[in-house]
Amino acid sequence: MSALELRTQLLELHAERALAEETGVAGIASYMDDLERDIARSEAAYVGAAVTELASFRAQLAGPNVG
C-alpha cells in the first residue's frame, strides 16, 4: 500500500475511535483495545511507507547514497 492509502486508513480508524467515544461504544474494553492496536499498527505502517517513499524520491532526484 502507498503512504497515501495507509494515511487514509489511519484517518478512518481515528474517525472510528471518535464515533465509538460519541456513541458510548468506547466502554467496551476489548473493542477499544483492538481498535487502539489497529491504530498503532497503521501508524507504524504509514510512517514506514512514507519514509520509504521519500527515500525513493530522493534517490531518483539525486542518485543513490554511496560511501
C-alpha positions as CSV (number, residue, x, y, z in Angstrom):
1,M,0.0,0.0,0.0
2,S,1.1,3.5,-0.6
3,A,1.7,6.1,2.1
4,L,-1.5,7.9,0.9
5,E,-3.6,4.8,1.2
6,L,-2.2,4.0,4.7
7,R,-2.8,7.6,5.8
8,T,-6.4,7.3,4.6
9,Q,-6.8,4.0,6.5
10,L,-5.3,5.7,9.6
11,L,-7.7,8.6,9.4
12,E,-10.7,6.2,9.1
13,L,-9.5,4.4,12.2
14,H,-9.3,7.7,14.1
15,A,-12.8,8.5,12.9
16,E,-14.0,5.1,14.2
17,R,-12.5,5.8,17.6
18,A,-14.2,9.3,17.7
19,L,-17.5,7.7,16.8
20,A,-17.0,5.0,19.4
21,E,-16.4,7.7,22.1
22,E,-19.5,9.6,20.9
23,T,-21.8,6.6,21.0
24,G,-20.7,5.0,24.2
25,V,-19.1,2.0,22.5
26,A,-15.7,3.1,24.0
27,G,-16.9,1.5,27.2
28,I,-16.3,-1.9,25.6
29,A,-12.7,-2.6,26.6
30,S,-12.0,-5.4,24.2
31,Y,-13.2,-3.4,21.2
32,M,-11.2,-0.3,22.2
33,D,-8.1,-2.5,22.8
34,D,-8.4,-3.9,19.3
35,L,-9.0,-0.5,17.8
36,E,-6.0,1.0,19.6
37,R,-3.9,-1.9,18.4
38,D,-5.1,-1.3,14.8
39,I,-4.3,2.4,15.1
40,A,-0.8,1.7,16.4
41,R,-0.1,-0.8,13.6
42,S,-1.5,1.6,11.0
43,E,0.7,4.4,12.3
44,A,3.8,2.3,12.1
45,A,2.9,1.1,8.6
46,Y,2.2,4.7,7.4
47,V,5.5,6.1,8.8
48,G,7.4,3.2,7.2
49,A,5.8,3.7,3.9
50,A,6.3,7.5,4.0
51,V,10.0,7.2,4.8
52,T,10.5,4.6,2.1
53,E,8.7,6.8,-0.5
54,L,10.7,9.8,0.5
55,A,14.0,7.9,0.2
56,S,12.9,6.5,-3.2
57,F,12.1,10.0,-4.4
58,R,15.4,11.3,-3.1
59,A,17.3,8.6,-4.9
60,Q,15.5,9.3,-8.1
61,L,16.4,13.0,-7.9
62,A,20.0,12.9,-6.6
63,G,21.1,9.3,-7.2
64,P,21.7,6.7,-4.6
65,N,23.8,7.3,-1.4
66,V,27.1,5.6,-1.8
67,G,30.0,5.6,0.6
